[in-house]
Amino acid sequence: MTESAESAASFALDLVPADPGRAATYARRAIELARAEPNPAAKAMAYRALGPASHELGDIDAGLTALRQ
């Protein structure tokens, strides 16, 4: 079974509080998948996960950039 952008983005959002590093990885994967599908809703959800995950990892600039996408 192939992973969808929506499932990867949703998983990334769920992971942010517990494991921001893995959340960022899943969010980046979801963005790639969403661009390929294309799925703008999943892409937006992935950026919503990547922003706080980046912030939690100490990369404020990357977090803000993700949230502005």
Summary of the structure (lengths in Angstrom):
residues: 69
radius of gyration: 10.7
end to end distance: 29.0
largest distance: 35.1
contacts: 238
relative contact order: 0.21
helix: 78%
strand: 0%
